[in-house]
Amino acid sequence: MMVCVLATLKVKEEKISEFEKIFIELTDQVRSNEEGNIFYQVAKDREQENTYVVLEHYNDQDSVDAHGKSDHFRAAGAKIGTCLDGAPIIKYLDSVK
């Protein structure tokens, strides 16, 4: 079953530029190196200031797990953590079709 992930991230205002740079690099790595990833995109919320949503779509749960264990995600995660203003809100969804 295909899996979707929505991660909502509140970013410290002074860290926005750094956060976006890290995520652009991470997005390139995910798209280039993860066969089980179908879609990976970060987007800026139009209504909530300094808030970003990461939209992710994977072939299956194993692909989600592989993403979380990948070297590029772990390296970026450590850097992203310093940019956040609070814990991320992560939702896991099962694709209907």
Gaussian input, Z-matrix of N, CA and C with variables (Angstrom, degrees):
# hf/3-21g

backbone

0 1
 N
 C     1     B1
 C     2     B2     1     A1
 N     3     B3     2     A2     1     D1
 C     4     B4     3     A3     2     D2
 C     5     B5     4     A4     3     D3
 N     6     B6     5     A5     4     D4
 C     7     B7     6     A6     5     D5
 C     8     B8     7     A7     6     D6
 N     9     B9     8     A8     7     D7
 C    10    B10     9     A9     8     D8
 C    11    B11    10    A10     9     D9
 N    12    B12    11    A11    10    D10
 C    13    B13    12    A12    11    D11
 C    14    B14    13    A13    12    D12
 N    15    B15    14    A14    13    D13
 C    16    B16    15    A15    14    D14
 C    17    B17    16    A16    15    D15
 N    18    B18    17    A17    16    D16
 C    19    B19    18    A18    17    D17
 C    20    B20    19    A19    18    D18
 N    21    B21    20    A20    19    D19
 C    22    B22    21    A21    20    D20
 C    23    B23    22    A22    21    D21
 N    24    B24    23    A23    22    D22
 C    25    B25    24    A24    23    D23
 C    26    B26    25    A25    24    D24
 N    27    B27    26    A26    25    D25
 C    28    B28    27    A27    26    D26
 C    29    B29    28    A28    27    D27
 N    30    B30    29    A29    28    D28
 C    31    B31    30    A30    29    D29
 C    32    B32    31    A31    30    D30
 N    33    B33    32    A32    31    D31
 C    34    B34    33    A33    32    D32
 C    35    B35    34    A34    33    D33
 N    36    B36    35    A35    34    D34
 C    37    B37    36    A36    35    D35
 C    38    B38    37    A37    36    D36
 N    39    B39    38    A38    37    D37
 C    40    B40    39    A39    38    D38
 C    41    B41    40    A40    39    D39
 N    42    B42    41    A41    40    D40
 C    43    B43    42    A42    41    D41
 C    44    B44    43    A43    42    D42
 N    45    B45    44    A44    43    D43
 C    46    B46    45    A45    44    D44
 C    47    B47    46    A46    45    D45
 N    48    B48    47    A47    46    D46
 C    49    B49    48    A48    47    D47
 C    50    B50    49    A49    48    D48
 N    51    B51    50    A50    49    D49
 C    52    B52    51    A51    50    D50
 C    53    B53    52    A52    51    D51
 N    54    B54    53    A53    52    D52
 C    55    B55    54    A54    53    D53
 C    56    B56    55    A55    54    D54
 N    57    B57    56    A56    55    D55
 C    58    B58    57    A57    56    D56
 C    59    B59    58    A58    57    D57
 N    60    B60    59    A59    58    D58
 C    61    B61    60    A60    59    D59
 C    62    B62    61    A61    60    D60
 N    63    B63    62    A62    61    D61
 C    64    B64    63    A63    62    D62
 C    65    B65    64    A64    63    D63
 N    66    B66    65    A65    64    D64
 C    67    B67    66    A66    65    D65
 C    68    B68    67    A67    66    D66
 N    69    B69    68    A68    67    D67
 C    70    B70    69    A69    68    D68
 C    71    B71    70    A70    69    D69
 N    72    B72    71    A71    70    D70
 C    73    B73    72    A72    71    D71
 C    74    B74    73    A73    72    D72
 N    75    B75    74    A74    73    D73
 C    76    B76    75    A75    74    D74
 C    77    B77    76    A76    75    D75
 N    78    B78    77    A77    76    D76
 C    79    B79    78    A78    77    D77
 C    80    B80    79    A79    78    D78
 N    81    B81    80    A80    79    D79
 C    82    B82    81    A81    80    D80
 C    83    B83    82    A82    81    D81
 N    84    B84    83    A83    82    D82
 C    85    B85    84    A84    83    D83
 C    86    B86    85    A85    84    D84
 N    87    B87    86    A86    85    D85
 C    88    B88    87    A87    86    D86
 C    89    B89    88    A88    87    D87
 N    90    B90    89    A89    88    D88
 C    91    B91    90    A90    89    D89
 C    92    B92    91    A91    90    D90
 N    93    B93    92    A92    91    D91
 C    94    B94    93    A93    92    D92
 C    95    B95    94    A94    93    D93
 N    96    B96    95    A95    94    D94
 C    97    B97    96    A96    95    D95
 C    98    B98    97    A97    96    D96
 N    99    B99    98    A98    97    D97
 C   100   B100    99    A99    98    D98
 C   101   B101   100   A100    99    D99
 N   102   B102   101   A101   100   D100
 C   103   B103   102   A102   101   D101
 C   104   B104   103   A103   102   D102
 N   105   B105   104   A104   103   D103
 C   106   B106   105   A105   104   D104
 C   107   B107   106   A106   105   D105
 N   108   B108   107   A107   106   D106
 C   109   B109   108   A108   107   D107
 C   110   B110   109   A109   108   D108
 N   111   B111   110   A110   109   D109
 C   112   B112   111   A111   110   D110
 C   113   B113   112   A112   111   D111
 N   114   B114   113   A113   112   D112
 C   115   B115   114   A114   113   D113
 C   116   B116   115   A115   114   D114
 N   117   B117   116   A116   115   D115
 C   118   B118   117   A117   116   D116
 C   119   B119   118   A118   117   D117
 N   120   B120   119   A119   118   D118
 C   121   B121   120   A120   119   D119
 C   122   B122   121   A121   120   D120
 N   123   B123   122   A122   121   D121
 C   124   B124   123   A123   122   D122
 C   125   B125   124   A124   123   D123
 N   126   B126   125   A125   124   D124
 C   127   B127   126   A126   125   D125
 C   128   B128   127   A127   126   D126
 N   129   B129   128   A128   127   D127
 C   130   B130   129   A129   128   D128
 C   131   B131   130   A130   129   D129
 N   132   B132   131   A131   130   D130
 C   133   B133   132   A132   131   D131
 C   134   B134   133   A133   132   D132
 N   135   B135   134   A134   133   D133
 C   136   B136   135   A135   134   D134
 C   137   B137   136   A136   135   D135
 N   138   B138   137   A137   136   D136
 C   139   B139   138   A138   137   D137
 C   140   B140   139   A139   138   D138
 N   141   B141   140   A140   139   D139
 C   142   B142   141   A141   140   D140
 C   143   B143   142   A142   141   D141
 N   144   B144   143   A143   142   D142
 C   145   B145   144   A144   143   D143
 C   146   B146   145   A145   144   D144
 N   147   B147   146   A146   145   D145
 C   148   B148   147   A147   146   D146
 C   149   B149   148   A148   147   D147
 N   150   B150   149   A149   148   D148
 C   151   B151   150   A150   149   D149
 C   152   B152   151   A151   150   D150
 N   153   B153   152   A152   151   D151
 C   154   B154   153   A153   152   D152
 C   155   B155   154   A154   153   D153
 N   156   B156   155   A155   154   D154
 C   157   B157   156   A156   155   D155
 C   158   B158   157   A157   156   D156
 N   159   B159   158   A158   157   D157
 C   160   B160   159   A159   158   D158
 C   161   B161   160   A160   159   D159
 N   162   B162   161   A161   160   D160
 C   163   B163   162   A162   161   D161
 C   164   B164   163   A163   162   D162
 N   165   B165   164   A164   163   D163
 C   166   B166   165   A165   164   D164
 C   167   B167   166   A166   165   D165
 N   168   B168   167   A167   166   D166
 C   169   B169   168   A168   167   D167
 C   170   B170   169   A169   168   D168
 N   171   B171   170   A170   169   D169
 C   172   B172   171   A171   170   D170
 C   173   B173   172   A172   171   D171
 N   174   B174   173   A173   172   D172
 C   175   B175   174   A174   173   D173
 C   176   B176   175   A175   174   D174
 N   177   B177   176   A176   175   D175
 C   178   B178   177   A177   176   D176
 C   179   B179   178   A178   177   D177
 N   180   B180   179   A179   178   D178
 C   181   B181   180   A180   179   D179
 C   182   B182   181   A181   180   D180
 N   183   B183   182   A182   181   D181
 C   184   B184   183   A183   182   D182
 C   185   B185   184   A184   183   D183
 N   186   B186   185   A185   184   D184
 C   187   B187   186   A186   185   D185
 C   188   B188   187   A187   186   D186
 N   189   B189   188   A188   187   D187
 C   190   B190   189   A189   188   D188
 C   191   B191   190   A190   189   D189
 N   192   B192   191   A191   190   D190
 C   193   B193   192   A192   191   D191
 C   194   B194   193   A193   192   D192
 N   195   B195   194   A194   193   D193
 C   196   B196   195   A195   194   D194
 C   197   B197   196   A196   195   D195
 N   198   B198   197   A197   196   D196
 C   199   B199   198   A198   197   D197
 C   200   B200   199   A199   198   D198
 N   201   B201   200   A200   199   D199
 C   202   B202   201   A201   200   D200
 C   203   B203   202   A202   201   D201
 N   204   B204   203   A203   202   D202
 C   205   B205   204   A204   203   D203
 C   206   B206   205   A205   204   D204
 N   207   B207   206   A206   205   D205
 C   208   B208   207   A207   206   D206
 C   209   B209   208   A208   207   D207
 N   210   B210   209   A209   208   D208
 C   211   B211   210   A210   209   D209
 C   212   B212   211   A211   210   D210
 N   213   B213   212   A212   211   D211
 C   214   B214   213   A213   212   D212
 C   215   B215   214   A214   213   D213
 N   216   B216   215   A215   214   D214
 C   217   B217   216   A216   215   D215
 C   218   B218   217   A217   216   D216
 N   219   B219   218   A218   217   D217
 C   220   B220   219   A219   218   D218
 C   221   B221   220   A220   219   D219
 N   222   B222   221   A221   220   D220
 C   223   B223   222   A222   221   D221
 C   224   B224   223   A223   222   D222
 N   225   B225   224   A224   223   D223
 C   226   B226   225   A225   224   D224
 C   227   B227   226   A226   225   D225
 N   228   B228   227   A227   226   D226
 C   229   B229   228   A228   227   D227
 C   230   B230   229   A229   228   D228
 N   231   B231   230   A230   229   D229
 C   232   B232   231   A231   230   D230
 C   233   B233   232   A232   231   D231
 N   234   B234   233   A233   232   D232
 C   235   B235   234   A234   233   D233
 C   236   B236   235   A235   234   D234
 N   237   B237   236   A236   235   D235
 C   238   B238   237   A237   236   D236
 C   239   B239   238   A238   237   D237
 N   240   B240   239   A239   238   D238
 C   241   B241   240   A240   239   D239
 C   242   B242   241   A241   240   D240
 N   243   B243   242   A242   241   D241
 C   244   B244   243   A243   242   D242
 C   245   B245   244   A244   243   D243
 N   246   B246   245   A245   244   D244
 C   247   B247   246   A246   245   D245
 C   248   B248   247   A247   246   D246
 N   249   B249   248   A248   247   D247
 C   250   B250   249   A249   248   D248
 C   251   B251   250   A250   249   D249
 N   252   B252   251   A251   250   D250
 C   253   B253   252   A252   251   D251
 C   254   B254   253   A253   252   D252
 N   255   B255   254   A254   253   D253
 C   256   B256   255   A255   254   D254
 C   257   B257   256   A256   255   D255
 N   258   B258   257   A257   256   D256
 C   259   B259   258   A258   257   D257
 C   260   B260   259   A259   258   D258
 N   261   B261   260   A260   259   D259
 C   262   B262   261   A261   260   D260
 C   263   B263   262   A262   261   D261
 N   264   B264   263   A263   262   D262
 C   265   B265   264   A264   263   D263
 C   266   B266   265   A265   264   D264
 N   267   B267   266   A266   265   D265
 C   268   B268   267   A267   266   D266
 C   269   B269   268   A268   267   D267
 N   270   B270   269   A269   268   D268
 C   271   B271   270   A270   269   D269
 C   272   B272   271   A271   270   D270
 N   273   B273   272   A272   271   D271
 C   274   B274   273   A273   272   D272
 C   275   B275   274   A274   273   D273
 N   276   B276   275   A275   274   D274
 C   277   B277   276   A276   275   D275
 C   278   B278   277   A277   276   D276
 N   279   B279   278   A278   277   D277
 C   280   B280   279   A279   278   D278
 C   281   B281   280   A280   279   D279
 N   282   B282   281   A281   280   D280
 C   283   B283   282   A282   281   D281
 C   284   B284   283   A283   282   D282
 N   285   B285   284   A284   283   D283
 C   286   B286   285   A285   284   D284
 C   287   B287   286   A286   285   D285
 N   288   B288   287   A287   286   D286
 C   289   B289   288   A288   287   D287
 C   290   B290   289   A289   288   D288

   B1=1.4494
   B2=1.5248
   B3=1.3166
   B4=1.4600
   B5=1.5293
   B6=1.3349
   B7=1.4588
   B8=1.5257
   B9=1.3250
   B10=1.4612
   B11=1.5218
   B12=1.3139
   B13=1.4574
   B14=1.5244
   B15=1.3327
   B16=1.4624
   B17=1.5167
   B18=1.3093
   B19=1.4638
   B20=1.5246
   B21=1.3207
   B22=1.4584
   B23=1.5213
   B24=1.3342
   B25=1.4583
   B26=1.5233
   B27=1.3015
   B28=1.4744
   B29=1.5266
   B30=1.3319
   B31=1.4587
   B32=1.5291
   B33=1.3307
   B34=1.4683
   B35=1.5284
   B36=1.3241
   B37=1.4660
   B38=1.5292
   B39=1.3138
   B40=1.4668
   B41=1.5300
   B42=1.3424
   B43=1.4663
   B44=1.5261
   B45=1.3307
   B46=1.4638
   B47=1.5269
   B48=1.3003
   B49=1.4650
   B50=1.5265
   B51=1.3140
   B52=1.4695
   B53=1.5304
   B54=1.3325
   B55=1.4629
   B56=1.5277
   B57=1.3244
   B58=1.4627
   B59=1.5257
   B60=1.3100
   B61=1.4669
   B62=1.5244
   B63=1.3215
   B64=1.4665
   B65=1.5267
   B66=1.3309
   B67=1.4617
   B68=1.5209
   B69=1.3200
   B70=1.4655
   B71=1.5251
   B72=1.3227
   B73=1.4680
   B74=1.5240
   B75=1.3343
   B76=1.4647
   B77=1.5239
   B78=1.3114
   B79=1.4628
   B80=1.5220
   B81=1.3218
   B82=1.4673
   B83=1.5238
   B84=1.3351
   B85=1.4658
   B86=1.5284
   B87=1.3221
   B88=1.4674
   B89=1.5237
   B90=1.3104
   B91=1.4637
   B92=1.5249
   B93=1.3204
   B94=1.4666
   B95=1.5237
   B96=1.3285
   B97=1.4644
   B98=1.5220
   B99=1.3144
   B100=1.4632
   B101=1.5290
   B102=1.3354
   B103=1.4639
   B104=1.5229
   B105=1.3285
   B106=1.4573
   B107=1.5146
   B108=1.3236
   B109=1.4645
   B110=1.5200
   B111=1.3218
   B112=1.4598
   B113=1.5266
   B114=1.3303
   B115=1.4632
   B116=1.5194
   B117=1.3296
   B118=1.4634
   B119=1.5169
   B120=1.3318
   B121=1.4637
   B122=1.5179
   B123=1.3207
   B124=1.4631
   B125=1.5251
   B126=1.3324
   B127=1.4635
   B128=1.5233
   B129=1.3217
   B130=1.4621
   B131=1.5276
   B132=1.3177
   B133=1.4621
   B134=1.5302
   B135=1.3065
   B136=1.4664
   B137=1.5240
   B138=1.3248
   B139=1.4616
   B140=1.5224
   B141=1.3209
   B142=1.4627
   B143=1.5261
   B144=1.3005
   B145=1.4565
   B146=1.5302
   B147=1.3318
   B148=1.4688
   B149=1.5247
   B150=1.3261
   B151=1.4576
   B152=1.5225
   B153=1.3281
   B154=1.4613
   B155=1.5201
   B156=1.3346
   B157=1.4540
   B158=1.5235
   B159=1.3241
   B160=1.4547
   B161=1.5228
   B162=1.3376
   B163=1.4584
   B164=1.5236
   B165=1.3253
   B166=1.4614
   B167=1.5245
   B168=1.3342
   B169=1.4631
   B170=1.5268
   B171=1.3290
   B172=1.4623
   B173=1.5244
   B174=1.3332
   B175=1.4634
   B176=1.5206
   B177=1.3451
   B178=1.4616
   B179=1.5267
   B180=1.3289
   B181=1.4609
   B182=1.5244
   B183=1.3256
   B184=1.4693
   B185=1.5266
   B186=1.3213
   B187=1.4689
   B188=1.5222
   B189=1.3378
   B190=1.4671
   B191=1.5239
   B192=1.3425
   B193=1.4647
   B194=1.5282
   B195=1.3339
   B196=1.4644
   B197=1.5270
   B198=1.3127
   B199=1.4681
   B200=1.5264
   B201=1.3233
   B202=1.4630
   B203=1.5156
   B204=1.3317
   B205=1.4687
   B206=1.5274
   B207=1.3292
   B208=1.4672
   B209=1.5291
   B210=1.3194
   B211=1.4711
   B212=1.5255
   B213=1.3362
   B214=1.4686
   B215=1.5242
   B216=1.3342
   B217=1.4647
   B218=1.5237
   B219=1.3161
   B220=1.4731
   B221=1.5263
   B222=1.3224
   B223=1.4687
   B224=1.5268
   B225=1.3291
   B226=1.4657
   B227=1.5241
   B228=1.3242
   B229=1.4604
   B230=1.5144
   B231=1.3174
   B232=1.4648
   B233=1.5282
   B234=1.3240
   B235=1.4689
   B236=1.5254
   B237=1.3242
   B238=1.4642
   B239=1.5217
   B240=1.3195
   B241=1.4620
   B242=1.5156
   B243=1.3211
   B244=1.4706
   B245=1.5291
   B246=1.3227
   B247=1.4684
   B248=1.5278
   B249=1.3187
   B250=1.4602
   B251=1.5169
   B252=1.3196
   B253=1.4583
   B254=1.5334
   B255=1.3280
   B256=1.4611
   B257=1.5178
   B258=1.3099
   B259=1.4682
   B260=1.5272
   B261=1.3337
   B262=1.4600
   B263=1.5333
   B264=1.3100
   B265=1.4640
   B266=1.5207
   B267=1.3327
   B268=1.4589
   B269=1.5229
   B270=1.3350
   B271=1.4643
   B272=1.5201
   B273=1.3275
   B274=1.4577
   B275=1.5256
   B276=1.3273
   B277=1.4620
   B278=1.5209
   B279=1.3179
   B280=1.4561
   B281=1.5193
   B282=1.3152
   B283=1.4542
   B284=1.5288
   B285=1.3188
   B286=1.4613
   B287=1.5191
   B288=1.3051
   B289=1.4627
   B290=1.4922
   A1=109.41
   A2=116.60
   A3=120.62
   A4=110.03
   A5=115.16
   A6=121.99
   A7=109.39
   A8=115.61
   A9=121.93
   A10=108.53
   A11=115.83
   A12=121.64
   A13=107.76
   A14=115.81
   A15=122.17
   A16=107.20
   A17=116.45
   A18=121.10
   A19=108.28
   A20=116.36
   A21=121.71
   A22=108.46
   A23=115.81
   A24=122.08
   A25=110.45
   A26=116.42
   A27=122.12
   A28=106.45
   A29=117.02
   A30=122.39
   A31=109.97
   A32=115.38
   A33=120.50
   A34=108.20
   A35=116.46
   A36=120.66
   A37=112.52
   A38=117.17
   A39=120.54
   A40=112.95
   A41=117.29
   A42=121.68
   A43=113.04
   A44=117.67
   A45=120.50
   A46=112.19
   A47=118.39
   A48=121.64
   A49=110.97
   A50=116.25
   A51=121.29
   A52=110.45
   A53=116.75
   A54=122.00
   A55=110.96
   A56=116.87
   A57=120.54
   A58=111.30
   A59=117.62
   A60=121.18
   A61=110.56
   A62=117.05
   A63=121.36
   A64=109.90
   A65=117.06
   A66=120.11
   A67=112.60
   A68=117.97
   A69=119.92
   A70=109.57
   A71=116.90
   A72=120.91
   A73=110.95
   A74=117.07
   A75=120.51
   A76=110.63
   A77=117.33
   A78=120.99
   A79=110.74
   A80=117.62
   A81=121.30
   A82=110.98
   A83=117.08
   A84=121.49
   A85=111.39
   A86=116.95
   A87=120.67
   A88=109.90
   A89=116.88
   A90=120.58
   A91=112.24
   A92=117.47
   A93=121.48
   A94=113.55
   A95=117.50
   A96=120.12
   A97=116.46
   A98=118.48
   A99=119.57
   A100=110.63
   A101=115.25
   A102=120.28
   A103=112.50
   A104=117.00
   A105=120.73
   A106=114.12
   A107=116.85
   A108=120.46
   A109=109.23
   A110=116.11
   A111=122.15
   A112=110.44
   A113=116.52
   A114=121.59
   A115=108.88
   A116=116.32
   A117=121.52
   A118=107.76
   A119=116.78
   A120=120.58
   A121=110.11
   A122=116.41
   A123=120.83
   A124=107.48
   A125=115.56
   A126=121.08
   A127=109.30
   A128=115.11
   A129=120.84
   A130=109.30
   A131=115.86
   A132=121.86
   A133=109.75
   A134=117.76
   A135=122.32
   A136=112.67
   A137=116.91
   A138=120.39
   A139=113.99
   A140=117.34
   A141=121.05
   A142=109.54
   A143=115.51
   A144=122.24
   A145=111.48
   A146=115.71
   A147=123.42
   A148=112.91
   A149=116.99
   A150=121.69
   A151=109.56
   A152=114.83
   A153=122.50
   A154=108.97
   A155=115.33
   A156=121.15
   A157=107.47
   A158=115.49
   A159=121.08
   A160=106.81
   A161=115.48
   A162=121.73
   A163=107.28
   A164=115.94
   A165=120.99
   A166=109.58
   A167=116.22
   A168=121.36
   A169=107.15
   A170=115.87
   A171=121.91
   A172=110.72
   A173=115.59
   A174=121.04
   A175=112.55
   A176=116.84
   A177=120.80
   A178=109.73
   A179=116.25
   A180=120.75
   A181=111.61
   A182=117.67
   A183=119.99
   A184=110.97
   A185=117.08
   A186=121.09
   A187=111.36
   A188=117.22
   A189=121.16
   A190=109.30
   A191=115.67
   A192=120.60
   A193=111.28
   A194=116.83
   A195=121.00
   A196=110.58
   A197=117.10
   A198=121.18
   A199=110.11
   A200=116.48
   A201=120.94
   A202=113.96
   A203=116.56
   A204=121.28
   A205=112.88
   A206=117.33
   A207=120.14
   A208=111.23
   A209=115.00
   A210=120.35
   A211=111.47
   A212=116.69
   A213=119.16
   A214=111.47
   A215=118.12
   A216=119.56
   A217=110.88
   A218=116.86
   A219=119.80
   A220=111.42
   A221=117.00
   A222=120.44
   A223=110.43
   A224=116.59
   A225=120.10
   A226=110.89
   A227=116.82
   A228=121.01
   A229=113.14
   A230=116.11
   A231=120.10
   A232=110.77
   A233=116.57
   A234=121.04
   A235=111.38
   A236=116.19
   A237=120.95
   A238=110.54
   A239=116.50
   A240=120.96
   A241=113.43
   A242=117.23
   A243=120.57
   A244=112.13
   A245=116.76
   A246=121.63
   A247=112.92
   A248=117.06
   A249=120.33
   A250=113.28
   A251=113.72
   A252=122.82
   A253=107.21
   A254=115.58
   A255=121.31
   A256=111.46
   A257=114.57
   A258=120.95
   A259=110.64
   A260=116.97
   A261=119.48
   A262=110.41
   A263=115.75
   A264=121.72
   A265=105.92
   A266=116.39
   A267=120.78
   A268=109.43
   A269=115.80
   A270=121.82
   A271=108.48
   A272=115.46
   A273=122.31
   A274=107.60
   A275=115.78
   A276=120.67
   A277=109.85
   A278=116.71
   A279=121.58
   A280=108.78
   A281=115.77
   A282=120.99
   A283=109.16
   A284=117.36
   A285=121.41
   A286=110.73
   A287=117.02
   A288=119.61
   A289=110.00
   D1=133.37
   D2=178.22
   D3=-70.39
   D4=146.35
   D5=-176.21
   D6=-122.96
   D7=136.56
   D8=174.30
   D9=-112.27
   D10=146.09
   D11=177.52
   D12=-128.90
   D13=133.78
   D14=173.64
   D15=-121.17
   D16=117.03
   D17=179.43
   D18=-115.09
   D19=121.94
   D20=178.67
   D21=-103.61
   D22=125.36
   D23=-173.64
   D24=-125.71
   D25=124.65
   D26=174.45
   D27=-94.79
   D28=125.68
   D29=-173.31
   D30=-111.59
   D31=138.66
   D32=175.11
   D33=-61.42
   D34=134.61
   D35=-175.29
   D36=-54.86
   D37=-40.89
   D38=-178.00
   D39=-73.63
   D40=-6.25
   D41=-177.80
   D42=-111.60
   D43=5.45
   D44=-174.71
   D45=-59.18
   D46=-47.96
   D47=-178.80
   D48=-60.37
   D49=-45.17
   D50=178.79
   D51=-62.66
   D52=-45.32
   D53=179.33
   D54=-58.04
   D55=-48.64
   D56=-178.53
   D57=-62.34
   D58=-39.97
   D59=178.46
   D60=-62.55
   D61=-46.61
   D62=179.15
   D63=-59.88
   D64=-44.47
   D65=-176.08
   D66=-70.92
   D67=-33.07
   D68=175.50
   D69=-62.67
   D70=-44.06
   D71=178.08
   D72=-64.69
   D73=-43.51
   D74=179.64
   D75=-62.86
   D76=-43.15
   D77=179.91
   D78=-58.65
   D79=-43.79
   D80=177.50
   D81=-60.65
   D82=-42.14
   D83=179.92
   D84=-65.63
   D85=-44.15
   D86=179.75
   D87=-61.74
   D88=-48.84
   D89=-177.44
   D90=-64.33
   D91=-31.65
   D92=-177.42
   D93=-84.64
   D94=-27.93
   D95=-168.03
   D96=-118.23
   D97=-8.26
   D98=-175.93
   D99=-113.42
   D100=101.80
   D101=-178.40
   D102=-62.85
   D103=-31.57
   D104=-177.33
   D105=-81.19
   D106=-2.66
   D107=179.06
   D108=-89.98
   D109=128.80
   D110=178.93
   D111=-96.53
   D112=-38.90
   D113=-175.75
   D114=-150.88
   D115=137.62
   D116=178.61
   D117=-149.88
   D118=116.51
   D119=-176.34
   D120=-151.52
   D121=136.72
   D122=171.89
   D123=-102.33
   D124=139.65
   D125=-178.97
   D126=-136.70
   D127=147.62
   D128=179.98
   D129=-91.43
   D130=130.09
   D131=179.70
   D132=-66.53
   D133=131.92
   D134=-179.44
   D135=-76.85
   D136=-23.53
   D137=-173.52
   D138=-104.68
   D139=-33.95
   D140=-177.54
   D141=-103.14
   D142=116.43
   D143=-176.94
   D144=-59.63
   D145=139.18
   D146=176.04
   D147=58.75
   D148=27.26
   D149=-178.36
   D150=-116.42
   D151=135.32
   D152=-179.76
   D153=-125.09
   D154=150.95
   D155=175.79
   D156=-124.37
   D157=131.08
   D158=175.45
   D159=-101.37
   D160=122.91
   D161=179.58
   D162=-104.59
   D163=123.23
   D164=-175.85
   D165=-131.40
   D166=142.72
   D167=178.31
   D168=-139.20
   D169=127.78
   D170=-175.49
   D171=-127.16
   D172=156.54
   D173=178.22
   D174=-62.83
   D175=-35.73
   D176=-175.70
   D177=-166.51
   D178=176.85
   D179=-178.58
   D180=-64.24
   D181=-34.51
   D182=177.85
   D183=-59.53
   D184=-36.60
   D185=178.43
   D186=-69.22
   D187=-36.27
   D188=175.24
   D189=-63.09
   D190=-45.84
   D191=-179.88
   D192=-62.40
   D193=-41.49
   D194=179.36
   D195=-63.79
   D196=-38.01
   D197=177.33
   D198=-59.49
   D199=-47.81
   D200=-178.67
   D201=-64.65
   D202=-24.95
   D203=-178.91
   D204=-95.91
   D205=-6.09
   D206=-175.63
   D207=-67.29
   D208=148.32
   D209=179.58
   D210=-60.65
   D211=-42.03
   D212=-177.57
   D213=-66.89
   D214=-36.12
   D215=178.31
   D216=-70.37
   D217=-42.60
   D218=-179.94
   D219=-63.47
   D220=-41.89
   D221=179.50
   D222=-64.76
   D223=-44.60
   D224=179.62
   D225=-67.90
   D226=-37.68
   D227=-178.52
   D228=-58.16
   D229=-39.85
   D230=178.96
   D231=-63.69
   D232=-39.42
   D233=179.43
   D234=-73.34
   D235=-40.67
   D236=-178.91
   D237=-62.45
   D238=-38.47
   D239=-178.53
   D240=-54.90
   D241=-34.52
   D242=-179.66
   D243=-73.91
   D244=-14.71
   D245=-178.54
   D246=-93.12
   D247=-15.33
   D248=-171.63
   D249=-83.00
   D250=147.14
   D251=176.03
   D252=-110.13
   D253=70.95
   D254=-176.79
   D255=113.50
   D256=171.51
   D257=-178.53
   D258=-74.07
   D259=143.97
   D260=176.23
   D261=-68.77
   D262=153.69
   D263=173.47
   D264=-106.98
   D265=117.34
   D266=-174.76
   D267=-118.75
   D268=128.45
   D269=177.10
   D270=-117.65
   D271=134.32
   D272=175.52
   D273=-107.89
   D274=130.37
   D275=-176.48
   D276=-129.36
   D277=144.36
   D278=174.73
   D279=-93.32
   D280=130.13
   D281=179.50
   D282=-67.03
   D283=137.66
   D284=-178.64
   D285=-71.01
   D286=-35.55
   D287=179.00
   D288=-133.70

